[in-house]
Amino acid sequence: MKRHFLTLSCLLACTLAVFAQEKPFTVPTIENWKAARGELSWNQLTDVTFNDASLQGQAQYLSGFLGEIPVKQGKGGSVALQLCRDKKLGNEGYRLVVTKKGITVNAQTPQGILWGIQTLQQLHVQGNALPCGTVTDTPAYPLRGMMIDVGRKYIPLSYLYGLVDLLSYYKMNTLQVHLNDNGMSGHYNNNWKETYAAFRMESELFPELTAQDGFYTKKDFHDFILYARSMGVEIIPEIDAPAHSLAFTRFRPSLACEEFDDSHLDLRNPAVIPFLDSLYAEYLGGPDPVFCCPRMHIGTDEYSNKDSAVVELFRSLADHLIHTVEGYGKQAVLWGSLTHCNGVTPVKADNVVMHMWYNGYANPRDMKALGYQMVTIPDRFVYIVPQAGYYNDYLNCKFLYEEWTPARIRDEVFDERDPQILGGMFAVWNDVCMNGISTGDIHHRSFPAVQVIAEKTWHAVNDTTGYDRWDTLRQTLGEGYTCNQLGHTEADLAKLSPSTVINPRDNAQIGYDYQIDFDISWAAEPDGTVLIEGPYARFYLTDPIGGWMGFARDGYLYTFRHKGKPGRTEHITVKGTNTSTSLFVDGKLVQELGIEARYYNKEKTYNYVRTLIFPLHQTGPFRSTVTHFKAAKL
């Protein structure tokens, strides 16, 4: 009898253990997990089916990270994607059921199906067998995203595609693209004529307005919006006015406000509104507009409030731009300066979205009372300004994980899931123009920010997972299989042949921290000889100007104090971190290109960054013999 009791107790304990298995780890955290007996191995997944034609793209995406398994419309696959009617799931929720025989993902919308797929992809990355059970997952907030400033630093569209892939992987559904801006005159000896400014869109109405150091064609940006939509990410294009408008006043000086400064449009000038209306018409007009997305951001940030009469003109302009956007069938979004520019002129609030970044510019309690839908983007918590020395260089993820949700707008705390709070975002601002920051550096800062903001906008409240464990586990998830901006590629090649593709993935690269080693028997090389390159960078054996070893990326050229001599054999080592790039020859440090203090003027310095995410796509037409090439993470 005692033996039978012990056997029964063991069986009961095993059963309880099965049903008590831990919730699978994902970012953001799964809302609800109900365990079942058993597990499913990934190699049991042999095909994908979908029950609606709108799911074909999602099915192909899922097939990609499962090894290109067959996809077909229908039922009964080992992975079944199924649209269903279940109001509890809302627009973005999904139900994922894992049994010993296969997987079913149910959702009301293709967006929900995609989020279920992204959960599967994160579990796939971790490599363990899938525990049987049911995931039911819905977001706490409907808007979850980031803003990127491309006005003060040109960001290639190819990178923005990768950024969309990353956001989608973490169920972030919004990317705001800040398309125009200017530097600060204090960084240019208080000379507005020398201050950097750019407008990144191609304009056929005003061709000279388009930035010549990098812009997006209308077709390319339109196609990018459509691609982002297919990945569950809404693009919100932003044209900032009437402040931050030096690109406009430089193009048309008569629009500048002498009363304040050249970055302000003169709101007393009757030509300002027709100019902005024409610009809006170019991108919002027509049956298939360039901005083929549901929202547009009108800026309205940081305009001077020194003159009460101009304040009323500012409010009138904001109201006009809101109605203009709505006239094209889109929802208007603005930064909102209505506390800073307090006045009597009404500004439409109904069905208008306001970004809450600084409570002195827009008091959130007052804006809520007026009826604005609010997006939480508090500057001191979620602003990244790379190497600027103010706000954040990297976000304080521990603080955000433990202390913040979109219900906290700086010092104002609202009820969790307040229906007027749409959600939260973080921002990357490139205030310090021409400081050497690379697209890769921006991504290195954005990656942990995406993860923590995704966590706190989808799940909101803290899970039982403590921060230290969460921080360790989140780093194992990577960027998703279509993104390689952090640079995970490694290489170990006996010889590098000239003019050869060494990795077919065009964005093959290795990111921080890494070490490159190779032996080189030098031949005479003309200036500009490339050892290896990719879409974002080139590493030179001889740079195009002085013939030094060096590299170029983001429009910058960096050189080391070393030249190879024909007939000499050397061992070269390059080490890269997020603060420096170093060259060693035969084991001795030649030069470390670290963060350099440079001067705006006699009194003010700024940080100049000399980093490199090392390219590994294809070699250049070099003559030297390069052997024992190795690229490895440290």
N, C-alpha and C positions, 0 to 999 in steps of 0.2 A: 504493500500500500504506500509505504514511504517512497519507494522507487518511482511508482506511478505519479505521486504528487510532485516529485522533483522534475520528472519529465514534462509534466503539464506546466509547471512553473517556468521551465526553460523555454517551452514553446510560446507561452504567453509573453515572456520577456522579449523573445525574438520578434514576435508579432508587433509588440509595442514599439520596438526599436525601428522596425520597418516604417511604421506609420509616424514615427517621431523624427524621421530623417530631416536634416536641416534644409531650410529654404535655399534653392540654388542662388548663387551669387551673381548678380548683374548690376550694371549701372545704367539707368536708375534702378533702385531696388524694386523687385516684384511686389505688387500690392498684396496679393493673396495667393497662398500656396496650400494645396491640399494633397498630401502625400498618398501614394498607393503602393502596393507590393511590387517589387521587381525593378528592372531597369532595361533600357534599350541601348544597344550599341549603335554607333554611327554607321558602321558598315552594313547594317540591316536596311538602311535607307537607300533604295534603289531607283526610285522615280518620284516625280512631283506631279500632282494633278491639281487642277483649279476648276471651279464650277461656274466661273463667269469670265467673259473675255477681258474685262477690265483688270484682271489679276495676272495676265500673261507676263507683264514686265516684272512683277514681284516674284513670280515663279522662276523666271530665268535668273534673277538675282540670287534667289535661294539656291538654285542649282549650281551657280558659280562657286560658292564656298563649300558645297558638298561634293565637288569634283566633277562638275558638268554632267550630273545624272540626267536621264531623259525627262522631258517636260511634255505634258499633254493636257488638253482640256477634257474634263470628265470627272469621274469619281473613282475611289478605291485605291489610290496610290499609297505608297508607304509614308509619304507626306502629302496631306490633303489640305488645300487652301479653300476655304468655303465662306462666301458671304452669307450672312444669316440675318434674321430679325431678332434683335435682343436689345431693347431700349436701355437696359442697364449698362451696356457697353459704350453707349454714346458714340461720338464721331471718331474717337481715337482708341477706344478700349478694344481688347481682344481676349479671347480665351484659348489657351494652348493646352491640349490634352495629350499626354504621353502614355502609351500603353506598351506592353511587350511586343506588339505587332507593328506599331507605327505612331505617327504624329498627326493630329488634326489642329489646324489654326482656324478659329472662327472669329468673325468680326462683322460689323454692319457696313464698313467702308473699306476700300482698298488701303487707306491710310492705316486703319487698325490692323489689317493683315500684315502690312509692312512692319509695323512695330512688333508684331509677334515673330516675324522672321528675324528681326534684329536681336530679339531675345535669344532665339535659337543660335544665331551667329556668335553671340557672346559666350553661350554655353559650349559651342563647338570649339572656340578658341582655347577654352580651358582644358579640353582634351579628355575629360572624364566621360564615362557612359552616362546617358541621360536617366535620371531617376524617374520612375513612373509617377504620375500625379497630374494635377490640374493647376494651371496658372490662370488667374483672372486678374486682369491688370487694366486700370484706367488712370489717367493723369489727374493730379490735384488742380492743375492750372492749364488753360487751353493755349497759352502762348509761352514758349520756352525757347530762348535763343541768344544771339549775340549780335553786336554791331561792329563793323570793321571800317575804319577810316582809310579809304583809298585816295582821298583828295590830297592829303599831304605826303603820301607815299604811294607810288603806283604799285598795285598788286596785280600780277598777271592773272588773266582770267583762268588759265589752266590751274593755278593754285586755288582759286575760288571754287572750281569744280571739286577739287580734292577736299576743300573745307566743307562743302555741302555733303560729301560722302561721310565725313567724320561726324557732322551734326546729326545726320540721319541715323548713323550707327548708335548714337546715344539718345535717340528719340527727341532731339531738339528740332523744332519745326519752323524756326524763323531765323533768317539772316538779313539784317539791315545793312545796306551798302551806302556809305556816306560818300557821295560822288563828287563833292567840291569842298574846298576849304583853302586856308592859307596859313602860313606860319605866323609867328608873333614878331611884330616889328622890333621888339627889344632884342631879338636874336640877330638883328640886321642893322645894328647901330641906330635904331629908331627911325629907319628909312623905309617907308612903305614902298618906294620904287624898287628897292632891292629885295623886298620880302617875297618869299616863295608863295605861289598860288597856282591852283590847277582845277580844271573842270574836266572830268574823265570821260564824258560821253561825246561820241561823234555828233556834230551838229551840221546839218545841211543848211539851216537858216542862217547860222552864225559860224561859218567854218573857222574863223580865227579864234573863236572862243575855246575850241578843243585843245587840250594840252598836247604839246608836241613830244613830251618825254614819256608818254604812255597814255593810251585811251582805249575805250571799248567801242567797236563799231555797233551801230544800232542792231544789225542783224545778229551779231555775236551775243550781245547782251539779251536780246529777245530769246535766243535759243538757250542761253544759260538759265533764264527764268523757267523755261519749259522743262529743262533737265532737272532743275531743283525741285520743281513740282512733282516730277516722277519719283523723286527720292523722299517725298513727304516734307519738303522744306519750302516755305514761302519766302520769296525775296521781297524785301521792302526797299525800293530805291528811294534815296533821299537827295533832294536838291535843297541845300541850306541857304536861306535868305531870311531877312534882309541884312543880318550881320554875317560874318564869315564869308563875305562876298567879294573879296579882292579880285578873284578871277573875273567876275562880271564888271567891276569898275575899271579894271586894267584894260579889258576889251572895249568898254565904252566909258571913258573917263567922265563924261557928263553926268553919269549916274552916281558918282561918288559924293559922299556927304562931307563937306568941308567942316561942318560944325563939330563932327565927332572925329572920324578918321576914314582913311581910304577903304577900309574893309567893311564899312557900312554903306548900304544904298541910301540915297537921299530920298526920304519918304515925302518930302515936300515937292519933289520933282514929278510932274504928272506922267513922265515917260517911263517910270519904274514899273507900274502895273502892266502896261501893254507889253513891255519887254518880258516880264515873267510870264504873262499869259501866252506869249508866242512860244516861249521855251516849253511850257507845259503842253501846249498843243502839239509840239513836235513829237513828244514822247507818249502822250496820252490819247492823241487823236487817231481817227481812222478805225476801220473795222477790225484790224488786228494790230493794236498799238505796240510800240516798242516795250513799254512797261505793261506787259500782259499779265498782270498780277492784281490781286484784289485790293491792295492798299498802296498808298504813296505817302512818304514823309515830306512835310513842307518846311522842316527846319524850325525857324522862328526862335533861335537860341541866342541869348546874351546880347540883345540889342540895348543900346544906351537908354537909360530912363531919366537923363538929366533935364530934359525939356518936356513938360507935361503935355504941351500941344503935340509934340512928336509922339509921345506915348499913345495918344488917341489915334494917331495915324498908324502906328504899329499895330494896335488892336484891330483897326479897320482892315489893314492888309492881311493879318492872320485870318480874319473872318472871310475875306474875299478869297484867299487861297483855299480855305476849307471848302467853300461852296464851289470853287472851280474844280477841285478834285472830285467832288461829289457829282458835278455835272458830267463828268466822264464815267460815272458809274462805279467809282471807287471810294473806299473809306479813307478819310484823311487821318494822318498821324502827325503829331507835332511835339517838339520838346516842351513847349509851354513856358512862357515867361509872364504869366498873367498876374502873379503876385509882385514880381519885380516891376512889371509895367502895369501897375494898378490904375484903372481908369473907369470911365462910364460907358465907353463904346462896347456894345455886346459882341462877344465872340462865341460862335455856335459851339455847343457842348454835346448835344444829342447825337449819339452814334459817332463820336469823335474820340480817338485814342490819344492819350497824353503820356509821354515818357516822364516819369518822376525821378529826376536825377539830383536835384538840389532843392531843399525845401524853401530856401530863401527866394528862389525863382518862381516856384509854384508850390504853395502850401497844400499838402495832400488832403488835409481835412476840408479845406475850402474848395479844392477842385472836385472832390467827391460830392460835396454838397451841390456844386453846379451841375453835376451829372456826367462828368468825363469818365470814360473807361481808362483805367490806369495800368501802366506797365512799370514795374519796379526796377530801376536801374541806378541805385544810389552811388554817387561818385566815389566816396571814400571806401566803399566796400568792394565795388565791382569794376572800377576803371583801371585798365592797364595802360600805362604810358611808358613804353620801353626805354629804359636807361635815362629817364628824364630827371630822376631825383625827387619826384613828387608823385602823389597817388601811389599806385602799385607797379612794381616791375613785374612781379608775379603775384597773383592773388593769394591772399591768406586763406588757403583752402580749409585749414583746421577751424578757423573762426567761422567761416561760412557754413561748414558742415554742422558745427555744434550750435551756432547762434542765429543763423539767418534763414528766413524764408521770404517769399514775395510779400508776405503780410507785414514785413518790417521795412518801412521806407525811411531810411536814416533813423531818426529818433522817434518817429511815429510808428506805433504798432496797431494794426487792425486785426479784426477777427480772421482766423485762418479760412481761406477759400471765400473771402468776401467776393460777391459776384461782380463788383466793380473793379476788382483787381484781376486783370487778364492773366498776369503771370510776371515773369522776371527775365532779365537779360544781363549779360556783361558786355563791356565795350573795350575795344582796342583803339586807342587814339595815338596818332603819330605826330604829336604836337611839335617835336623837335625834328624839323626837316633836315635831310642830308646828314644824319648822324651815323650812317653806316649800318643801321639795323637792317637785317635781311628778312625776306619773306620767311625763311626757315626759322629765324629768331622769333618772329611773331608767332609762328605755329608752335614753337617750343613753349611759349608762354600760354598760348590758347588751349593747348591740349588738356592740362589739368583743370583749367577754368571750365572748359566744356563739360568735363566729367562732374565737377562739383555743382555747377549750376543746373545740369541735367538732373542730378540727384534731388536738389532742393526745389525744383520747379515741377517735377513729375511726382515725387514722393512727399515732398514738403517736410513732414515731420521726420525726426530721426528714427531709423530702424534700431533694432537692438544691437546692431554692429557698431562697436566703438570706432572712433576715428582712426586709430593706429592700424587696426585690422583692415578697415575699409581702404585706407591709403595704400596698404601693401597689396591688397587684392585688386584694386582698380588699375594698378600699373601692369597687371598681367593681361588686360583685355585688349590693349593695342588700339588700332585706328579703324579696324574693319578691313576686309580683304581688298577693297578697291583703292585704299589710301595708303601712301607711303611717304608722307611728308616729314615724319620724324626720322626717316632714314634707317630702315631695318636691314638693308642689303649688306651682305658681307661677301668677300671674295678671297680666293686662294689660288693663284694662277702661276704656273711654272714660267710662263713668258707672256708679255704683252706684245701683241702684234700691232703695227700701225694701222690706222684707218679701219678699225674692226669694232663691230658691236659686241661688247662683252656681256651685256645683259639686255635682253630684248625689251624689258620694261623701261620706257623712256625716262621715268622718274626714279630709276634705280640710283640710290644714294645711301650714304651712311652718315648717321647723325651722332650727336654728342652722347657720351664721350667716346672717341675712337682713336685708333692708331693705324696709319698707313705705312707700310714698309716695302721697299723695293731696291734692287741693285741696278745700277745703270752704268754702262760703258758708253761714255759720251762721244758723240760724233758732232761735227759742226752743225749747229741748228740755226736757221734764220730766226730773227725776232718774230715773236707771235706764234711759236711752235707750241701746240697743245699736246699735253700728255693724255689727258682724259677729260671728258665733258658730259654734261647732261643739259636739260632744258633750263636749269637755274644757275649753273656755275660752270666755269672752266678752270682747270689747273694747268698752268703753263710750265714748261721746261725753260722757255725764254719768253718773257712778257713782250707785248708789241711795241713798247716804247724804249726800254733800256736793256732788254735781253736778260733780265734777272729771273730767277725762279719766282713764281708767284701765282696769284689766282684772281679771277674776276667773277663778280656776281652782283646783281641788282644795280648795275651801272657803275660800280666801284671797281678800281684796280688796286690790288695790294701786292707788294713785292717784298721779298727777303733779300738780305745782303749776301747773295751767293750766286755765282755763275759757274756752270759746268765748263770744264776745259776738255777739248777734243783729245781722245786718247787716255783720259783718266777714268778709272772705275771707282765708284763711290756707293756706299749704302745710304739711302735716303729714308728718313723717318719724318712723318708729319703727324702731329697730334692735335686734335681739335676738341675744344670744350665750348660751353655756351658763353665764355668770356674771352677766349683766345685761340689763336692758331700758331703752332710752333713748328719750326724746321730744325731738324738735326741732321748732320752729315757725319757719317762714320761714328755715330754715337755721341757727338758733341753738339750742344745747342748752338745753333747759328743765330737765331733770333726768335723771340716770342712776340707776336703781334697781339698785344692785349688791349684792354680798354684804355684809350688815350684821352687825356684832358686837352681839349682844344679851346681856343678863345673866340667868343662872339665879338668881344671888344677887349679893352685893357683890363676890365674888371670881371667880366662874366665868362665862365667856362662851361663847356658841355662835354658829355661823354661821347667819344667816337669809337664805334664798335668795329672790330676786325675779325669776325668769325667766319667759319666756312663749314657748311654741311657738304661733305665731299661727294662729288658726282662719280657714278660708276656705270654710266650707260655705254659710251663708246670712246675709242681712242682717237687721237689726232694723227696727222701724217708725219710723225717724228722719224728721225734717222738713227737715233741712238738705239742701243740694245738694252731692253728693260726685262729683267728676270726676277723671279721669286717675289712676285707682287702679292701682297696680302693686305686686306682691309678687314679690321676686326674691332668689335666693341670692347671697351675697357671695363 
